[in-house]
């Protein structure tokens, strides 16, 4: 016999997937659901916890349980593509907001990431990606001035890689990537719509030219409910 909380869980999933309960809907309270399903609050709480663990709802303090959009954007882990190239496959066309474009003397952390000396300069670009009216990606790019002598806000709002490859004739070749989950920074909180979210998924990339010159360090910071991080793997032939 199936536990009642699993029955409730599966019924709610079916309603979410079918669109009967659309994204951003605030579910009834535990007391209301208890009355609706004629069961205890503890049973309802188990069903809601399972929905939360599997990415169907987000529990927000003081509000309740909000239904998450279960249609997510595929974000390739191993590929080296620009956001503009990715956005071409999205139904909702994103908007890029350039929060900062500045030529700076890098701090010790960025010097270490790009293997720079104290005299080197870098472009710092901070951009927010807004999709479907929500700010859900924060991209922080650091480009070695030695390879990118000029950059404009117009270029940054469109496609930096298109400019680097077509105008500066740079041959972007490969990247080393690391994926971590972190608590949102103050900057994340200011520039992204993170109410109710306690983590961001951060993809750190060191990007190289075809002569193996390291020219870019990037942190792409994602709200976790909107993306699937995908890859293709093949088992080696014996």
N, C-alpha and C positions, 0 to 999 in steps of 0.2 A: 504494500500500500504506500502511495507517494505521500510524503510529509506535506501538510497543508501549506506551509510556507513556500515550498517548491511549486505547488500548484498556483499560488498567488503570483509568485515570481514569474512563472512561464506565461500566465495570462497577461501580466503587465508588459512583458517583453513583446508579446504578440501585438498588443495595442500600440506600443512604441514603434515597432518595425512597420506596421501597416499604416502609420500616420494618424491613427485614431487619437493617440495622445501625441501632439506635435512637439518638436523641440522648443525649449524654453518654457514649457508648461510647468506650473507649480503643482505638484501632486497634492491630493488631499492630505490632511494631517493624519498622524497615526491613529488618533481617536476616530476620525471620519472613516478611515480605511477599515478599522476594527468593526465598526457598525456595518459598513458596506459588505464585508466578507464574513461577518458574524463569527469573529474569532478574537483572540486575545491580542493586546498591543505587542506582546513579546513575539508572537508569530509574525505580525506585520513588520516588526523591527528586523527580524531575521531576513525577510523577503527584501526589504529596502537595503539592508547591508549587502546582500548578494548583488542587487542591482547596481549599487555603488561600486563594489569591487570589480564588476565586469564592465564598467564604463557606460552604463545606461542612464544613471542619474548622478547629480552632484549635490551633496548635502551642504547647504549654506546656513551658517549660524544665524538664527533670528528670522529665517525665512522658511526653511523646510527643504524639500527635495525637488530639484529642478531637473527636467528631462534634458539630456545632452543630445545634440545632433549626432546620430550614429553613422551618418555618411561622412567619412573622413577622407582627407586628401592623402594620396600616396606620395611619400617623400623618399626618393631613392637614396640609400646609404652609400653604395659603392660608386655611383655615377658622379661625374663632375660636370654639372649643368648649372646654368644661371637661373635665378628666380624667374626671370622673364620667360625663359624656355619652359620652365615648369608651369607657369601660369597660363600658357597657351592651351593647356589641357584641362583647365578648370572651368566649370560652368559659370561660376561667379567671378567676374574679372576683378582682380585685386587692385588696390590703390597703394602706391608707395609714397610715404611721407619722409622727406629728408629732414631728420632732426638736427644733424650736425655734419658739417663738412669743413675740415680744418687741417692745415699743415702744422704738425706738432713735433716737438722733441719728445720722443717716446720715453715712458717711464721704464724702470728696470725690467718689469714683467714683459712688456712688449719688445724691448731690446733682446731679451732672452729668446722669446718666441721666434723672432725674425733674424736672430744671430747678427745683431747690429752693434756698431760702436757708439760711443757717446756723442759723436758728431753727426750721426745720420738723422735724417728727418723722415717722417712717415705721414701719409694721409690717413686721417681718422674719419670714417664715415659711419654714422649711426642712422639707420633707416627702420621705420615701422611699416610692417605690411598689414594692410587692412583688407579683410575678405568678408564679404557679406555684411558689411557695416561693423565688424568687430576687429579690433587690433589684436592679432594673435601671434605675430612673429616680430622679434626684434633682432635685426642683423647689425652686427658691429664688425666692420672691416678695417684692417690696417694694411696699407699698401706702401711698399718701399718706394720712396721718392726717386731713388736712383733709376727705377724702371718706369715710373709713372710721373713724369715731370709736370703734368698739368691735369686738372680735373675740375669739372663744373657741377653745380647742383642739377642742371638739366640732364647731364650724363648719368648722375647718380639716381635720378628719379626714373630713368628709362632702363638702361642696361650697361653696367660698367664693363662686363666681359665683351660685349659687342664693340664697345669703344676700344678696349685694349687690343682685341684681335684685328679689327678692321681698320682702325685709325693709327694705332701705335705699332701694329704688326708684331705683337708679342705672341709667341707660341705657348699657350697654356697647356701643360702636359698632364700632370698628375697631382694627387693630394693625399696626405695622410690625415685620417679622421679619427676622432674620439667622441663617443657619445656618453654623456653623464646626465644624471638627474640632480638638480640643485633646488634649494629654496630660492624663491624670487628675490632679486636684489631690490634696493630702493628705486633704481632706474627702471627695472622691469615693472614695478608697481606703478610708476608714473606714466610709462609709455605704452603699456599693454592693458587690455581689459582682463584683469585677473581676479575679480571679486569671487571669493569662494574657492579659489585654487591656491594650493600650498606648495606646488612644485612647478618647475619648468624643465623641459628637455633641451639640453644644450649640445649642439654639434660643433665641435672645435675642429677647424681645418687648417692645415699648413699646406699652402698651394705652391707648386713649383713650375718653372718654365721647362722647355724641352732640353735645355742644357743643365738641368738640375739646380738652377738658381732658385732659392726660396724668396718669393717676392710678396706673399700675402699671408696674413693670419686672420682668421674669421671666427667669430662666435655667432652662431645662428640659434636664437633662443625662442623656443616654441611653447605655446600653451598646449598641454598634453592631450586635451580632449579632441583636437581637430586633425590629428595626423596619425597615419600609420607609417612606420619607418620600415621600408621593404628592401629586400635584396634577393638575388638569385644565387643559389649555390649548387654546385655539381660535385658529386663524390668522385675523387680521382680514380682513373681506370687502373686496374692492377695487371 
